[in-house]
């Protein structure tokens, strides 16, 4: 996941027992359901029943994330591994009854990390440090580069450095990120990775190393992309030339900072060896599948995630779990009968390296209205807050949705939803958005590290996600009027049989 996290002040509205009761009763729509979960005449279930069942025993989400991490593993964007991931995901969707399953390819410039990632302090305290390259980094060449390191407490301190002051030197950028439930510290610390290397290059630096943007204290660097810009701020005029850039593990970054404290004026010298490669133009793609609605002319409900991961982990939290959650929600809604609107799942490609999949999907489908968009891309821990961007435009629906998930421990909020990285199409259309905010307290212990593995997922919290998503998706998929305004949908024909 990259830096599209909105920071806001939480103003939760706590729901009364009566409101919760009304919300639950609104879900009590009897539909045929067989013992195996398939629709069958003579039996009945409700959306509330299905959500409760998901809370206790859903297996869809776990099956997906367990399967993709076991059978595919890391899925670096634009590589053969990501392509295998798309094939695997399409087969999973077909096996579980999704319709219109497709791989929508697009081309992208592809970077891979290479084989050599080394940082060594050569003086005055010689020792190796643990480092990995940031996405988009240039290579030092196999012989590496040796230069003096200059420390900056944060990106603002680097910005204040005089022009040319880093000529021939390596910039080191620190920060003071701490764990938060809403992940807001990512917005504070993230610029060290997102733009730090580019700023350092403009000051003359031959390379950049950063303190990993994370909150754990394992010797696992947190990788992720960095950006190099031209002097005018552009990234596409003349293809700005990158410099080598890497992330130190948090313990190694702390060690480096202690060296600065006791160097007593002596220069800290580092030998840095990073050998990433640019592969040129390769193919990535977006995987889509649908639970087709009774009236497919109505704008669909779009449930999104991203299928790619960084190379250094199988991406269980980021974002295999998200894809499992959205697919499970769609399948659970179908247990209550065919929904009115189509539910479309979007497993976006190449999110980690620049939202290429989200951009490509919007460009390809911009003329196809989306009823509402939601994304799961913040791990697998519990959903704790509900947000929409139509609290003022369609207050009745906002309140009904918030009330319906309050029983799962989810608080209402007046924060305006901005949506995740992979629903660009909804933002581009100016459409309805919902954010189901997950507990991010431990997310940045795992984010972009080798620790992003299946064993870190708590099945109980994963099922709570599925129950919340099932409830929200089920209500949205049966809305007859505009989700954004509550008014009629002029572009849609009359609802047959309604």
C-alpha positions as CSV (number, residue, x, y, z in Angstrom):
1,X,0.0,0.0,0.0
2,X,1.3,3.5,-0.8
3,X,0.7,7.0,0.5
4,X,-3.0,7.6,-0.2
5,X,-4.0,7.7,3.5
6,X,-6.2,10.6,4.5
7,X,-5.5,12.2,7.9
8,X,-8.4,13.6,9.8
9,X,-9.9,14.2,13.2
10,X,-12.2,11.4,14.3
11,X,-15.7,12.6,15.3
12,X,-17.5,9.3,16.0
13,X,-21.2,9.2,16.5
14,X,-22.1,6.3,18.8
15,X,-25.3,4.5,18.0
16,X,-28.1,3.7,20.4
17,X,-29.5,0.3,20.9
18,X,-32.7,1.3,19.2
19,X,-30.8,2.4,16.1
20,X,-28.9,-0.9,16.0
21,X,-32.1,-2.8,16.4
22,X,-33.6,-1.0,13.4
23,X,-30.6,-1.6,11.3
24,X,-30.5,-5.3,12.1
25,X,-34.2,-5.6,11.3
26,X,-33.7,-3.9,8.0
27,X,-31.4,-6.8,7.0
28,X,-34.1,-9.5,7.7
29,X,-34.9,-10.3,4.1
30,X,-35.7,-14.0,3.8
31,X,-34.0,-15.7,0.9
32,X,-33.5,-19.4,0.0
33,X,-30.3,-20.9,1.3
34,X,-29.2,-24.5,1.2
35,X,-27.1,-26.2,3.9
36,X,-24.0,-25.8,1.8
37,X,-24.5,-22.1,1.4
38,X,-26.1,-22.2,-2.1
39,X,-29.5,-20.8,-2.9
40,X,-32.2,-23.4,-2.7
41,X,-36.0,-23.3,-2.7
42,X,-37.7,-24.1,0.6
43,X,-35.0,-22.7,2.9
44,X,-34.5,-19.1,4.1
45,X,-31.7,-16.9,5.4
46,X,-31.1,-13.2,5.9
47,X,-28.2,-10.8,5.3
48,X,-27.8,-10.6,9.1
49,X,-27.7,-14.4,9.4
50,X,-25.1,-14.7,6.7
51,X,-23.0,-11.9,8.2
52,X,-23.2,-13.7,11.6
53,X,-22.2,-16.9,10.0
54,X,-19.2,-15.2,8.4
55,X,-18.2,-13.8,11.7
56,X,-18.1,-17.3,13.2
57,X,-17.0,-19.5,10.4
58,X,-16.2,-17.8,7.0
59,X,-13.5,-19.7,5.1
60,X,-13.5,-17.9,1.8
61,X,-11.1,-15.1,2.8
62,X,-8.6,-17.4,4.6
63,X,-8.8,-19.9,1.6
64,X,-7.8,-17.1,-0.8
65,X,-4.9,-15.6,1.2
66,X,-3.6,-19.0,2.2
67,X,-3.7,-20.2,-1.3
68,X,-2.1,-17.2,-3.0
69,X,0.7,-16.9,-0.5
70,X,1.4,-20.7,-0.6
71,X,1.0,-21.4,-4.3
72,X,2.3,-18.1,-5.8
73,X,4.2,-16.3,-3.1
74,X,5.7,-12.8,-3.7
75,X,4.1,-11.0,-6.7
76,X,6.4,-8.2,-7.8
77,X,4.5,-6.0,-10.3
78,X,5.3,-6.6,-14.0
79,X,7.1,-9.9,-13.3
80,X,6.4,-13.5,-14.1
81,X,5.4,-14.0,-10.5
82,X,2.7,-11.4,-10.7
83,X,1.4,-13.0,-13.9
84,X,1.2,-16.3,-12.2
85,X,-0.7,-14.6,-9.4
86,X,-3.3,-13.3,-11.9
87,X,-3.8,-16.8,-13.4
88,X,-4.2,-18.2,-9.9
89,X,-6.7,-15.5,-8.9
90,X,-8.8,-16.0,-12.0
91,X,-9.0,-19.7,-11.4
92,X,-10.0,-19.1,-7.8
93,X,-12.8,-16.8,-8.9
94,X,-14.1,-19.2,-11.5
95,X,-13.9,-22.1,-9.0
96,X,-16.1,-20.1,-6.6
97,X,-18.7,-19.2,-9.2
98,X,-17.8,-15.6,-10.2
99,X,-18.9,-14.6,-13.7
100,X,-17.1,-12.5,-16.3
101,X,-13.7,-13.3,-14.9
102,X,-11.0,-11.6,-16.9
103,X,-7.4,-10.4,-16.9
104,X,-7.3,-6.8,-18.3
105,X,-3.6,-6.3,-19.3
106,X,-1.6,-3.1,-19.4
107,X,2.0,-2.2,-20.0
108,X,4.4,-0.7,-17.5
109,X,8.0,0.1,-16.9
110,X,9.3,-2.6,-14.6
111,X,12.0,-2.4,-11.9
112,X,13.4,-5.3,-10.0
113,X,15.7,-5.2,-6.9
114,X,18.7,-7.3,-8.2
115,X,20.7,-9.6,-6.1
116,X,23.2,-7.5,-4.0
117,X,22.0,-5.3,-1.2
118,X,24.8,-4.3,1.2
119,X,25.7,-1.3,3.4
120,X,28.9,-1.2,5.4
121,X,30.3,1.4,7.7
122,X,34.0,1.5,6.8
123,X,35.0,4.1,9.5
124,X,35.1,5.1,12.3
125,X,33.1,2.1,13.5
126,X,33.4,-0.6,10.8
127,X,30.5,-3.0,10.6
128,X,27.7,-4.2,8.2
129,X,24.2,-2.8,8.2
130,X,21.1,-4.5,6.8
131,X,19.6,-2.6,3.8
132,X,17.3,-3.2,0.8
133,X,16.8,-1.0,-2.2
134,X,13.8,1.2,-2.6
135,X,11.7,0.8,-5.7
136,X,13.0,2.9,-8.5
137,X,16.6,3.0,-7.1
138,X,19.5,3.2,-9.5
139,X,22.3,0.6,-9.2
140,X,25.6,1.5,-7.6
141,X,27.2,-1.1,-9.9
142,X,28.7,-4.3,-8.5
143,X,31.7,-2.5,-7.0
144,X,29.5,-0.1,-4.9
145,X,30.2,3.4,-3.9
146,X,32.0,4.7,-0.8
147,X,31.2,8.2,0.6
148,X,30.6,10.2,3.7
149,X,27.1,10.0,5.2
150,X,25.3,13.2,6.2
151,X,22.4,12.8,8.6
152,X,19.0,14.6,8.5
153,X,16.4,14.2,11.3
154,X,13.6,14.4,8.7
155,X,12.7,15.4,5.2
156,X,12.1,19.0,6.2
157,X,15.7,19.2,7.5
158,X,16.9,17.8,4.2
159,X,14.8,20.4,2.3
160,X,16.5,23.1,4.2
161,X,20.0,22.0,3.3
162,X,21.8,24.4,0.9
163,X,22.0,23.6,-2.8
164,X,25.1,21.6,-3.6
165,X,25.9,20.9,0.1
166,X,25.7,17.1,-0.5
167,X,28.0,16.9,-3.5
168,X,29.7,13.5,-3.4
169,X,28.0,12.4,-0.2
170,X,25.3,10.0,0.9
171,X,22.2,11.4,2.6
172,X,20.7,9.6,5.5
173,X,17.1,10.5,6.4
174,X,15.5,9.7,9.7
175,X,12.0,10.2,11.2
176,X,10.1,9.3,14.4
177,X,7.2,7.2,13.2
178,X,5.0,5.6,16.0
179,X,2.2,3.1,15.8
180,X,-1.4,4.5,15.5
181,X,-4.7,2.8,15.1
182,X,-5.6,4.9,12.1
183,X,-2.2,4.7,10.4
184,X,-1.9,8.5,10.4
185,X,1.9,8.4,11.2
186,X,2.5,7.0,7.7
187,X,1.6,10.4,6.3
188,X,4.0,12.0,8.7
189,X,7.0,9.6,8.1
190,X,6.3,8.5,4.6
191,X,8.0,11.4,2.8
192,X,11.4,10.1,3.9
193,X,10.8,7.3,1.4
194,X,8.5,8.8,-1.1
195,X,10.5,11.9,-2.0
196,X,13.6,11.9,0.2
197,X,16.0,10.4,-2.4
198,X,14.8,12.8,-5.1
199,X,15.4,15.9,-2.8
200,X,18.8,14.5,-1.8
201,X,19.8,14.1,-5.4
202,X,18.9,17.8,-6.1
203,X,21.2,18.8,-3.2
204,X,24.0,16.8,-4.9
205,X,23.9,13.5,-3.0
206,X,25.3,10.5,-4.9
207,X,23.0,8.1,-2.9
208,X,20.4,8.1,-0.2
209,X,19.6,5.7,2.7
210,X,16.6,6.1,5.0
211,X,15.4,4.8,8.2
212,X,12.7,2.3,7.2
213,X,9.2,3.7,7.3
214,X,7.8,1.3,9.8
215,X,7.3,0.6,13.5
216,X,8.9,-2.8,14.2
217,X,12.4,-3.4,15.6
218,X,13.4,-6.5,13.6
219,X,16.3,-6.4,11.2
220,X,13.9,-6.3,8.3
221,X,14.1,-3.2,6.1
222,X,10.7,-1.9,4.9
223,X,10.9,-1.5,1.2
224,X,8.6,0.5,-1.1
225,X,8.8,3.0,-3.9
226,X,10.6,6.3,-4.1
227,X,10.3,9.1,-6.7
228,X,12.8,11.2,-8.5
229,X,11.6,14.5,-10.0
230,X,13.1,17.1,-12.4
231,X,13.9,20.6,-11.1
232,X,10.5,21.7,-12.3
233,X,8.8,19.0,-10.2
234,X,7.8,16.8,-13.2
235,X,8.5,13.1,-13.4
236,X,7.9,12.5,-17.1
237,X,9.9,15.2,-18.9
238,X,13.2,13.7,-19.9
239,X,12.8,10.8,-17.5
240,X,14.6,12.1,-14.4
241,X,17.7,10.0,-13.6
242,X,17.5,8.2,-10.3
243,X,20.4,7.7,-7.8
244,X,20.9,4.6,-5.6
245,X,18.5,4.6,-2.6
246,X,17.9,2.0,0.1
247,X,16.1,1.5,3.4
248,X,17.9,0.4,6.6
249,X,16.2,-1.8,9.1
250,X,15.1,0.2,12.1
251,X,17.7,-1.3,14.5
252,X,20.4,-0.6,12.0
253,X,19.2,2.9,11.5
254,X,19.2,3.4,15.3
255,X,22.8,2.1,15.4
256,X,23.9,4.5,12.6
257,X,22.4,7.4,14.6
258,X,24.3,6.4,17.7
259,X,27.5,6.5,15.6
260,X,26.7,10.1,14.7
261,X,26.3,10.9,18.4
262,X,29.8,9.6,19.3
263,X,31.8,10.3,16.1
264,X,33.2,13.5,17.7
265,X,33.5,15.3,14.3
266,X,34.9,12.3,12.4
267,X,33.2,11.6,9.1
268,X,30.9,8.5,9.0
269,X,32.0,6.6,5.9
270,X,29.7,4.1,4.2
271,X,30.2,1.6,1.3
272,X,26.8,1.1,-0.4
273,X,26.2,-1.7,-2.9
274,X,22.8,-2.0,-4.6
275,X,22.3,-3.7,-7.9
276,X,18.6,-3.2,-9.0
277,X,17.7,-3.4,-12.7
278,X,15.2,-1.9,-15.1
279,X,13.6,-4.5,-17.2
280,X,12.0,-2.1,-19.6
281,X,8.3,-2.5,-20.7
282,X,6.5,-5.6,-19.4
283,X,2.9,-6.5,-18.9
284,X,0.8,-6.3,-15.7
285,X,-2.9,-6.6,-15.5
286,X,-6.1,-6.2,-13.4
287,X,-8.2,-9.2,-12.6
288,X,-12.0,-8.7,-12.4
289,X,-14.9,-10.9,-11.6
290,X,-18.6,-10.4,-10.9
291,X,-21.6,-11.6,-9.0
292,X,-24.1,-10.5,-11.7
293,X,-27.1,-8.6,-10.4
294,X,-30.8,-9.0,-11.3
295,X,-30.5,-5.6,-13.1
296,X,-26.9,-5.4,-14.4
297,X,-27.8,-2.0,-16.0
298,X,-27.7,-0.4,-12.6
299,X,-24.2,1.0,-11.7
300,X,-22.4,-1.8,-9.9
301,X,-20.9,-2.0,-6.4
302,X,-17.1,-2.1,-6.9
303,X,-15.0,-4.0,-4.2
304,X,-11.3,-3.5,-4.7
305,X,-7.9,-4.6,-3.5
306,X,-4.5,-5.1,-5.1
307,X,-3.0,-8.4,-6.1
308,X,0.7,-7.5,-6.4
309,X,3.2,-7.4,-3.6
310,X,6.8,-6.4,-3.1
311,X,9.4,-9.0,-3.9
312,X,10.5,-9.6,-0.3
313,X,7.3,-11.3,1.1
314,X,4.3,-13.2,-0.1
315,X,2.1,-10.2,0.8
316,X,-0.4,-11.7,3.2
317,X,-1.4,-8.4,4.9
318,X,-0.5,-6.3,1.9
319,X,-2.8,-7.2,0.2
320,X,-3.7,-10.9,-0.1
321,X,-6.0,-10.5,2.8
322,X,-7.8,-7.6,1.2
323,X,-8.5,-9.6,-1.9
324,X,-9.8,-12.4,0.2
325,X,-12.0,-10.1,2.2
326,X,-13.7,-8.5,-0.8
327,X,-14.2,-11.8,-2.6
328,X,-15.6,-13.4,0.5
329,X,-18.1,-10.5,0.9
330,X,-19.3,-10.9,-2.6
331,X,-19.8,-14.6,-2.2
332,X,-21.6,-14.2,1.1
333,X,-24.0,-11.6,-0.3
334,X,-24.9,-14.1,-3.0
335,X,-25.9,-16.6,-0.3
336,X,-28.9,-14.3,0.4
337,X,-30.0,-14.6,-3.3
338,X,-29.1,-12.8,-6.4
339,X,-28.5,-9.1,-5.6
340,X,-30.2,-6.3,-7.4
341,X,-26.9,-4.7,-8.5
342,X,-23.9,-6.5,-9.8
343,X,-21.0,-6.8,-7.4
344,X,-17.7,-6.4,-9.2
345,X,-14.4,-7.4,-7.6
346,X,-11.2,-5.6,-8.8
347,X,-7.9,-7.2,-8.0
348,X,-5.7,-4.4,-9.2
349,X,-2.2,-5.0,-10.5
350,X,1.0,-2.9,-10.0
351,X,-0.4,-0.9,-7.0
352,X,2.8,-0.9,-5.1
353,X,4.9,0.6,-7.8
354,X,2.6,3.5,-8.7
355,X,-1.1,2.7,-9.0
356,X,-0.7,1.6,-12.6
357,X,-3.5,-0.9,-12.3
358,X,-5.9,1.6,-10.8
359,X,-5.0,4.2,-13.4
360,X,-5.4,1.7,-16.3
361,X,-8.8,0.5,-15.0
362,X,-10.1,4.0,-14.8
363,X,-8.9,4.9,-18.2
364,X,-10.5,1.7,-19.7
365,X,-13.8,2.0,-17.9
366,X,-14.3,5.7,-17.2
367,X,-17.5,5.9,-19.2
368,X,-19.1,3.0,-17.2
369,X,-20.7,4.5,-14.1
370,X,-19.8,2.9,-10.7
371,X,-22.5,3.0,-8.1
372,X,-20.1,3.0,-5.1
373,X,-16.5,2.0,-4.5
374,X,-14.7,0.4,-1.5
375,X,-11.2,-0.9,-1.1
376,X,-9.6,-3.3,1.5
377,X,-5.8,-2.6,1.6
378,X,-4.8,-2.1,5.2
379,X,-4.1,-5.6,6.5
380,X,-6.4,-8.1,8.2
381,X,-7.1,-6.7,11.6
382,X,-10.6,-5.7,12.6
383,X,-12.7,-2.9,11.0
384,X,-13.3,-0.2,13.7
385,X,-14.7,2.8,11.8
386,X,-17.2,3.5,9.0
387,X,-16.9,6.5,6.7
388,X,-18.6,7.6,3.6
389,X,-18.5,10.6,1.3
390,X,-22.3,10.8,1.2
391,X,-23.1,11.4,4.8
392,X,-24.6,14.8,3.8
393,X,-25.9,13.8,0.3
394,X,-27.7,10.6,1.4
395,X,-27.9,10.7,5.2
396,X,-30.5,8.0,5.5
397,X,-28.3,5.4,3.7
398,X,-25.2,6.5,5.6
399,X,-27.0,6.1,8.9
400,X,-28.5,2.7,7.9
401,X,-25.1,1.4,6.9
402,X,-23.4,2.7,10.0
403,X,-26.1,1.2,12.2
404,X,-25.9,-2.1,10.5
405,X,-22.2,-2.7,11.4
406,X,-22.3,-1.2,14.9
407,X,-22.9,-4.6,16.3
408,X,-19.5,-5.7,15.0
409,X,-17.8,-3.0,17.0
410,X,-17.6,-0.5,14.1
411,X,-18.1,3.2,15.0
412,X,-19.8,5.8,12.8
413,X,-17.8,8.8,11.7
414,X,-18.2,12.2,10.2
415,X,-14.9,11.9,8.4
416,X,-15.4,12.1,4.6
417,X,-14.2,8.9,2.9
418,X,-11.6,9.4,0.2
419,X,-11.2,5.8,-0.9
420,X,-8.2,3.5,-1.3
421,X,-5.5,3.6,-3.9
422,X,-7.2,1.2,-6.3
423,X,-10.6,2.9,-6.8
424,X,-9.3,5.8,-8.9
425,X,-12.2,5.3,-11.2
426,X,-14.7,6.3,-8.6
427,X,-12.7,9.4,-7.7
428,X,-12.4,10.2,-11.3
429,X,-16.2,9.9,-11.7
430,X,-16.9,11.9,-8.6
431,X,-18.8,8.9,-7.2
432,X,-19.9,7.4,-3.9
433,X,-17.1,6.1,-1.7
434,X,-17.0,4.1,1.6
435,X,-13.9,3.5,3.8
436,X,-14.1,0.7,6.2
437,X,-11.1,1.6,8.4
438,X,-9.1,-1.3,9.8
439,X,-7.0,-1.3,13.0
440,X,-3.5,-0.3,11.9
441,X,-1.8,-0.5,15.2
442,X,0.5,-3.3,14.1
443,X,0.2,-2.9,10.3
444,X,3.5,-1.0,10.0
445,X,5.4,-3.6,11.9
446,X,4.8,-5.8,8.8
447,X,4.3,-3.5,5.9
448,X,6.7,-4.1,3.0
449,X,8.9,-6.4,5.1
450,X,9.8,-10.1,4.9
451,X,7.4,-10.5,7.9
452,X,4.3,-10.0,5.8
453,X,3.4,-13.7,6.0
454,X,0.3,-15.8,6.5
455,X,1.0,-16.6,10.2
456,X,0.6,-12.9,11.1
457,X,-3.1,-13.0,10.1
458,X,-5.5,-13.5,13.0
459,X,-8.4,-15.6,11.6
460,X,-10.9,-14.1,14.1
461,X,-10.2,-10.5,13.0
462,X,-10.1,-11.6,9.4
463,X,-13.7,-13.0,9.8
464,X,-14.8,-9.8,11.5
465,X,-13.7,-8.0,8.3
466,X,-15.7,-10.4,6.2
467,X,-18.8,-9.9,8.3
468,X,-18.6,-6.1,8.1
469,X,-17.9,-6.2,4.4
470,X,-20.7,-8.7,3.8
471,X,-23.2,-6.4,5.6
472,X,-22.2,-3.3,3.8
473,X,-21.9,-4.9,0.3
474,X,-25.3,-6.6,0.8
475,X,-27.1,-3.4,1.6
476,X,-25.4,-1.5,-1.2
477,X,-26.1,-4.2,-3.8
478,X,-29.8,-4.0,-3.2
479,X,-30.2,-0.2,-3.3
480,X,-32.7,0.9,-5.9
481,X,-31.8,4.6,-5.9
482,X,-28.5,6.5,-6.2
483,X,-26.2,5.6,-3.4
484,X,-24.6,9.0,-3.6
485,X,-27.8,11.1,-3.4
486,X,-30.7,8.8,-2.6
487,X,-32.4,10.1,-5.8
488,X,-33.4,8.3,-9.0
489,X,-30.8,6.9,-11.4
490,X,-31.7,8.5,-14.7
491,X,-29.3,6.4,-16.8
492,X,-30.7,3.1,-15.6
493,X,-33.9,1.4,-17.0
494,X,-36.7,0.4,-14.8
495,X,-36.0,-2.5,-12.5
496,X,-37.6,-5.6,-13.9
497,X,-39.7,-7.4,-11.4
498,X,-39.4,-4.8,-8.7
